[in-house]
Amino acid sequence: MPTSINRRNFIKASALTGAALSLHDPIKAFASPKKEKIRIGIIGSGFRSQEHIGNFCQRPDVEVVALADPQQRSINEAIAEIKKYNRPEPAIYKNGDYDYKNLLKRDDIDAVVICSPWEWHSIQAIDAMNAGKAVGVEVCGAIKLQECWDVVNTSEKTKMPLMMMENVCYRRDIMSVMNMVRKGMFGELLHVQGGYEHDLRGVLFNDGVTAYDSGVEFGKHAYSEAQWRTNHYVNRNGELYPTHGLGPVAVMLDVNKGNLLTRLSSVATKSKGLHRYIVNHPKGGPNHPNAKVNFKQGDIVTTQLQTANGETIVLTHDTSSPRPYNLGFRVQGTNGIWIDNHAGELNAGLIHFEDKSKHHSWENTEAYMKEHDHPLWKKYGKDAEGAGHGGMDFFVDHAFIECLKRGVEFPMDVYDYATWYSITPLSEKSIAESGQVQHIPDFTRGKWKNRKQNFALNDDY
Ligand SMILES: NC(=O)c1ccc[n+]([C@@H]2O[C@H](COP(=O)([O-])OP(=O)(O)OC[C@H]3O[C@@H](n4cnc5c(N)ncnc54)[C@H](O)[C@@H]3O)[C@@H](O)[C@H]2O)c1
C-alpha cells in the first residue's frame, strides 16, 4: 500500500547525470539505445502510479507523456500530482480497459510503467513490448504460469527490455545487508527468509470513498485496491504477493545470475481473518452481505523454496491477521545471521557474526548498517528523502530511468519477473495438492549459469 507522500525537493541535476557508464559487465540481452530523456506512459494511474509520477516529475530527464486508466478519479489524482510539479498535462486514455492499447500506439513514448491490477500486468507488458516500448512492471505474482513464459518469449522475440520494479530490493537496511553478504561477512549463505507480513485488512475493505480503514466493502462498491485485490482472496489460495519477500533475498543469492530457484512447496492455514474483520467492523456485522463471503485464501501461506546452489528460502504471506508490519527477513550464512524486525529502521534488527560478536549473543544492527551502507544510499540518500516507502521508491525509479538512458540491462529483468511471478501459480498448485513439491521452470533456459550479477554494483543506479 502506498505510504503518505512527503515529497523531497527537486533532485540536483548533477546527481541525475550520474557517473560515467560503469565498467561492470551488463548482461546485454535486451537493452534500449542510449537516450538523454525518457518519455513515459503510465498504465493504471491509481495510488501506486502517483508515487512513480511524483518521482519522475522531479527529474529533468523524464517526461510523463500519457496516462491510461478507465477510472476518472484515478486520472484526476494523477493529473493533480503532475500539476504539483508544473509539468505539462499528459494525454489521457480512459475509454475502458483496452484504451491502453491506443496509448501504446504513440511514437513519443520510450517506456511504460504498469501499475494496474495484477490480472493485467502480463497482458499489458506483452502488448507494450510488441508495440516497441520498454516496460517497468509493478509487483505481484502471476495469475497463470504460462503468462510468465509468454512475457519472456515476447521480450526475447521483440528484444524489448522489462524491469521488475521491486522497490524493497532498495530498502536501506537490506542494501547494507546485501553489501555485507557481498563482502563475505556472512560466510557462505545457507538459508534466507522474507515475506509479506502486513495487516492489509484496512486496505482490502473500505467504504468506496476513503481508501483505508473506512468500511467493509470490496469490488465495485469499494475504492482503489479493495476494488480488485480482495477478489483474489475470494478465488485463490496461494503466495499472492511473493516479490517483496523474495526479490531482496533472490538478489543476495544471485538467482538467475549463477543460481536458480528449483523447487517449492506451499502450505496454507485456514481462512479466518477477513471474515472476522467484516463481522467485527462497526460498518459490518454478522448480517452484512460480505459476512457471507467465503474467502478461499488462507490467512498465512508458507512457501519453502530450494536453489540450485544448495540454499533454502522460506516465504510467508500474512496479510489478514492483526500484526504490525514486518517483512520478516532473515539471512543465515556459515559465519553469521541477520534478523529483521519492523520496517527497515537501521536499529530494529538483530545480527551476529561468529568472528566478531560475543559468543551466542545478538548485537543491535545499527552500527553495522551504517558502516556498510550501500554506495547508492550514501550518494542519493538525501535525494531519496520523502520518496515513498522510506525512500526506496526513489531508487527503483532511478534504476529504471538510468538503465534506459544508458542503454544497459535492467538490474531486475524479464527473467526475474517470470521467476518471481511464477511463485504465485506454483504455490496455488502446491497448496491444492496438499503441499506437493512443484518444479520451478528455468526461464533463462540455461543462461543463468553464465549471467553475471548486475544489481547495484556501485553508486550509479
Ligand atoms: N511496490 C509497492 O510498494 C506497491 C505498493 C502498492 C501497490 N503496488 C502495486 O501497484 C499496482 C497498483 O496498485 P495501486 O495501489 O495503485 O492500486 P489502485 O487500485 O489504486 O490503482 C490501480 C489502477 O488501475 C486502473 N485499471 C484497472 N484496469 C485497468 C486497465 N485495464 N488499464 C489501465 N488501468 C486499469 C484502476 O482504475 C486503478 O486506477 C498493483 O500491482 C499493486 O500490487 C505496489
Ligand as a Chemical Component Dictionary entry (heavy atoms), coordinates in Angstrom:
data_LIG
# 
_chem_comp.id                   LIG 
_chem_comp.type                 NON-POLYMER 
_chem_comp.pdbx_formal_charge   0 
_chem_comp.three_letter_code    LIG 
# 
loop_
_chem_comp_atom.comp_id 
_chem_comp_atom.atom_id 
_chem_comp_atom.alt_atom_id 
_chem_comp_atom.type_symbol 
_chem_comp_atom.charge 
_chem_comp_atom.model_Cartn_x 
_chem_comp_atom.model_Cartn_y 
_chem_comp_atom.model_Cartn_z 
_chem_comp_atom.pdbx_ordinal 
LIG N1  N1  N 0  5.742  -1.651 -4.767  1  
LIG C1  C1  C 0  4.922  -1.253 -3.822  2  
LIG O1  O1  O 0  5.325  -0.911 -2.719  3  
LIG C2  C2  C 0  3.450  -1.218 -4.112  4  
LIG C3  C3  C 0  2.576  -0.541 -3.268  5  
LIG C4  C4  C 0  1.223  -0.512 -3.597  6  
LIG C5  C5  C 0  0.775  -1.159 -4.725  7  
LIG N2  N2  N 1  1.662  -1.810 -5.524  8  
LIG C6  C6  C 0  1.213  -2.499 -6.745  9  
LIG O2  O2  O 0  0.899  -1.494 -7.711  10 
LIG C7  C7  C 0  -0.184 -1.927 -8.518  11 
LIG C8  C8  C 0  -1.318 -0.905 -8.460  12 
LIG O3  O3  O 0  -1.752 -0.751 -7.125  13 
LIG P1  P1  P 0  -2.495 0.567  -6.626  14 
LIG O4  O4  O 0  -2.322 0.602  -5.156  15 
LIG O5  O5  O -1 -2.070 1.735  -7.420  16 
LIG O6  O6  O 0  -3.997 0.189  -6.981  17 
LIG P2  P2  P 0  -5.159 1.195  -7.410  18 
LIG O7  O7  O 0  -6.405 0.407  -7.394  19 
LIG O8  O8  O 0  -5.080 2.445  -6.579  20 
LIG O9  O9  O 0  -4.799 1.574  -8.899  21 
LIG C9  C9  C 0  -4.957 0.686  -9.966  22 
LIG C10 C10 C 0  -5.497 1.480  -11.141 23 
LIG O10 O10 O 0  -5.521 0.639  -12.298 24 
LIG C11 C11 C 0  -6.663 1.020  -13.042 25 
LIG N3  N3  N 0  -7.019 -0.015 -14.011 26 
LIG C12 C12 C 0  -7.874 -1.061 -13.876 27 
LIG N4  N4  N 0  -7.928 -1.752 -15.040 28 
LIG C13 C13 C 0  -7.105 -1.105 -15.909 29 
LIG C14 C14 C 0  -6.784 -1.308 -17.280 30 
LIG N5  N5  N 0  -7.267 -2.331 -17.982 31 
LIG N6  N6  N 0  -5.924 -0.435 -17.869 32 
LIG C15 C15 C 0  -5.404 0.592  -17.188 33 
LIG N7  N7  N 0  -5.684 0.835  -15.894 34 
LIG C16 C16 C 0  -6.521 -0.018 -15.275 35 
LIG C17 C17 C 0  -7.722 1.237  -11.973 36 
LIG O11 O11 O 0  -8.800 2.008  -12.490 37 
LIG C18 C18 C 0  -6.930 1.964  -10.909 38 
LIG O12 O12 O 0  -6.988 3.354  -11.053 39 
LIG C19 C19 C 0  -0.545 -3.312 -8.001  40 
LIG O13 O13 O 0  0.159  -4.269 -8.731  41 
LIG C20 C20 C 0  -0.042 -3.312 -6.581  42 
LIG O14 O14 O 0  0.223  -4.595 -6.101  43 
LIG C21 C21 C 0  2.984  -1.838 -5.235  44 
# 
loop_
_chem_comp_bond.comp_id 
_chem_comp_bond.atom_id_1 
_chem_comp_bond.atom_id_2 
_chem_comp_bond.value_order 
_chem_comp_bond.pdbx_ordinal 
LIG N1  C1  SING 1  
LIG C1  O1  DOUB 2  
LIG C1  C2  SING 3  
LIG C2  C3  SING 4  
LIG C2  C21 DOUB 5  
LIG C3  C4  DOUB 6  
LIG C4  C5  SING 7  
LIG C5  N2  DOUB 8  
LIG N2  C6  SING 9  
LIG N2  C21 SING 10 
LIG C6  O2  SING 11 
LIG C6  C20 SING 12 
LIG O2  C7  SING 13 
LIG C7  C8  SING 14 
LIG C7  C19 SING 15 
LIG C8  O3  SING 16 
LIG O3  P1  SING 17 
LIG P1  O4  DOUB 18 
LIG P1  O5  SING 19 
LIG P1  O6  SING 20 
LIG O6  P2  SING 21 
LIG P2  O7  DOUB 22 
LIG P2  O8  SING 23 
LIG P2  O9  SING 24 
LIG O9  C9  SING 25 
LIG C9  C10 SING 26 
LIG C10 O10 SING 27 
LIG C10 C18 SING 28 
LIG O10 C11 SING 29 
LIG C11 N3  SING 30 
LIG C11 C17 SING 31 
LIG N3  C12 SING 32 
LIG N3  C16 SING 33 
LIG C12 N4  DOUB 34 
LIG N4  C13 SING 35 
LIG C13 C14 SING 36 
LIG C13 C16 DOUB 37 
LIG C14 N5  SING 38 
LIG C14 N6  DOUB 39 
LIG N6  C15 SING 40 
LIG C15 N7  DOUB 41 
LIG N7  C16 SING 42 
LIG C17 O11 SING 43 
LIG C17 C18 SING 44 
LIG C18 O12 SING 45 
LIG C19 O13 SING 46 
LIG C19 C20 SING 47 
LIG C20 O14 SING 48 
# 
